[in-house]
Amino acid sequence: MLYVPPEEFLQRRMQEVLPEAAAAAVSSGLAESLYERVAVRRYELPIGGEPRAFEARFLPLSDREVLLLVRHLGSAPPS
């Protein structure tokens, strides 16, 4: 399940592709994990005309590398 096709996100910054709230969640999780802490962020993306919920886990590997795992949590609850 992709938010946009690869040709729309490859070689681009996430802030250029993701909605502002999702990009902010990923950015803050990345920043926290660089302090050698596991970080978890949840965000939503509209996919197929429906809001979908995701959880991102940021696992620090070194002082310059972070492993990011994302899982789909299902349809987002109505706002």
PyMOL commands that set and color helices and strands:
alter all, ss='L'
color gray80, all
select helices_A, chain A and resi 6-9+14-17+20-33
alter helices_A, ss='H'
color red, helices_A
select strands_A, chain A and resi 39-47+50-60+66-75
alter strands_A, ss='S'
color yellow, strands_A
deselect
rebuild
show_as cartoon
